[in-house]
Amino acid sequence: MHSLARAVALMVSGCALLTCNDAVMKALTESIPLGEAVFIRSVFCIVPITILIVRADGFATLRVHRWGGQLLRAGLLAFSTVCFLSSLAYLPLAEATSLAYASPIILTVLAPWLLGEKVSAREWVAVVMGFTGVLIMLEPNGGELRVH
């Protein structure tokens, strides 16, 4: 398979699997506490991660050189996971997923201040267009957005 076609297929598959995961988590959190659902999901993640580690160079590939950055990233990932999964109790899955698609837009807006990166005029236009797309996904008929 051509590398671009393979990349697209992998990306579409990854997005589809993440959406399936979100749907399962939404169903799970209706019957068990959020913390328990996150723990169960994490336990099931250990198997494929272990397979990937073994297929690479073993556990030597897990050597950490910048503990501070890794711990910060892990903490932010854990917090964002809990926030997103908590939102599923209040939002339909489609709305939560649409809002999640805004994360690259938010990152681009924050990049100059958090990362010191320059955002070009073309990228600001893309941010506005992307945010408009998110708004259209959230309310495709042009009605008012509901704020709960």
C-alpha positions as CSV (number, residue, x, y, z in Angstrom):
1,M,0.0,0.0,0.0
2,H,1.3,3.5,-0.9
3,S,2.6,5.3,2.2
4,L,0.1,8.2,2.0
5,A,-2.8,5.8,1.5
6,R,-1.6,3.7,4.5
7,A,-1.2,6.8,6.6
8,V,-4.8,7.9,5.8
9,A,-6.1,4.4,6.5
10,L,-4.3,4.3,9.8
11,M,-5.6,7.8,10.8
12,V,-9.2,6.9,9.8
13,S,-8.9,3.6,11.7
14,G,-7.5,5.4,14.7
15,C,-10.2,8.0,14.8
16,A,-12.9,5.3,14.4
17,L,-11.4,3.2,17.2
18,L,-11.2,6.3,19.5
19,T,-14.9,7.0,18.8
20,C,-15.8,3.4,19.6
21,N,-13.8,3.7,22.8
22,D,-15.7,6.8,23.7
23,A,-19.0,5.1,23.1
24,V,-18.0,2.2,25.3
25,M,-16.8,4.5,28.0
26,K,-20.0,6.5,27.8
27,A,-22.0,3.3,28.3
28,L,-19.8,2.0,31.1
29,T,-19.9,5.3,33.1
30,E,-23.7,5.0,33.2
31,S,-23.4,1.9,35.3
32,I,-20.1,2.1,37.1
33,P,-18.1,5.0,38.7
34,L,-15.9,7.0,36.3
35,G,-12.7,6.1,38.2
36,E,-13.4,2.4,37.9
37,A,-14.1,2.7,34.2
38,V,-10.8,4.6,33.6
39,F,-9.0,2.0,35.6
40,I,-10.5,-0.9,33.6
41,R,-9.7,0.9,30.3
42,S,-6.1,1.4,31.5
43,V,-5.7,-2.2,32.4
44,F,-6.8,-3.3,28.9
45,C,-4.3,-0.8,27.4
46,I,-1.4,-2.6,29.0
47,V,-1.7,-5.7,26.7
48,P,-1.2,-3.9,23.3
49,I,1.4,-1.5,24.8
50,T,3.4,-4.5,26.1
51,I,3.2,-6.1,22.7
52,L,4.5,-2.9,21.1
53,I,7.3,-2.7,23.6
54,V,8.4,-6.3,23.0
55,R,8.3,-5.8,19.2
56,A,10.5,-2.7,19.5
57,D,13.7,-3.2,21.5
58,G,12.1,-4.3,24.7
59,F,11.8,-2.3,27.9
60,A,15.0,-0.5,27.1
61,T,13.0,1.7,24.7
62,L,11.1,3.1,27.8
63,R,14.2,4.8,29.1
64,V,13.2,8.3,30.2
65,H,15.6,11.2,29.8
66,R,13.4,14.1,30.9
67,W,11.3,13.0,33.9
68,G,9.8,16.4,34.6
69,G,8.4,16.7,31.1
70,Q,7.1,13.1,31.0
71,L,5.5,13.4,34.4
72,L,3.8,16.7,33.4
73,R,2.6,15.1,30.2
74,A,1.3,12.1,32.0
75,G,-0.5,14.2,34.6
76,L,-2.1,16.4,31.9
77,L,-3.1,13.3,29.9
78,A,-4.7,11.7,32.9
79,F,-6.6,15.0,33.8
80,S,-7.8,15.5,30.2
81,T,-9.0,11.9,30.1
82,V,-11.0,12.3,33.2
83,C,-12.4,15.7,32.0
84,F,-13.4,14.2,28.6
85,L,-15.0,11.1,30.1
86,S,-16.8,13.1,32.7
87,S,-18.2,15.3,29.9
88,L,-19.8,12.2,28.4
89,A,-22.2,12.1,31.3
90,Y,-23.6,15.5,30.2
91,L,-23.2,15.6,26.5
92,P,-24.3,13.4,23.6
93,L,-21.3,11.5,22.1
94,A,-21.5,13.4,18.8
95,E,-21.2,16.8,20.6
96,A,-18.4,15.6,22.8
97,T,-16.5,14.3,19.8
98,S,-17.0,17.5,17.9
99,L,-15.6,19.5,20.8
100,A,-12.7,17.2,21.0
101,Y,-11.9,18.0,17.3
102,A,-11.3,21.6,18.4
103,S,-8.1,20.6,20.4
104,P,-5.7,21.3,17.5
105,I,-7.3,24.7,17.0
106,I,-7.0,25.5,20.7
107,L,-3.3,24.3,20.6
108,T,-2.6,26.6,17.6
109,V,-4.2,29.5,19.5
110,L,-2.1,28.8,22.6
111,A,1.2,28.0,20.8
112,P,2.5,31.5,20.7
113,W,2.1,31.9,24.5
114,L,2.9,28.4,25.7
115,L,5.5,27.3,23.2
116,G,6.8,30.6,21.8
117,E,5.9,29.6,18.3
118,K,5.0,32.0,15.5
119,V,1.6,31.4,13.9
120,S,1.3,32.8,10.4
121,A,-1.6,34.7,8.9
122,R,-2.5,31.6,6.9
123,E,-2.6,29.5,10.0
124,W,-4.8,32.1,11.8
125,V,-7.2,31.9,8.8
126,A,-7.2,28.1,9.1
127,V,-7.9,28.4,12.9
128,V,-11.0,30.6,12.1
129,M,-12.1,28.2,9.4
130,G,-11.6,25.2,11.7
131,F,-13.5,26.8,14.5
132,T,-16.3,27.6,12.1
133,G,-16.3,23.9,11.1
134,V,-16.6,22.8,14.7
135,L,-19.5,25.2,15.3
136,I,-21.2,23.8,12.2
137,M,-20.7,20.3,13.5
138,L,-22.2,21.3,16.9
139,E,-25.2,23.1,15.4
140,P,-25.5,22.2,11.7
141,N,-28.9,24.0,11.2
142,G,-27.5,27.3,12.2
143,G,-29.6,27.5,15.4
144,E,-28.4,28.6,18.8
145,L,-25.7,26.6,20.6
146,R,-27.0,25.2,23.8
147,V,-24.9,26.1,26.9
148,H,-25.8,23.8,29.8
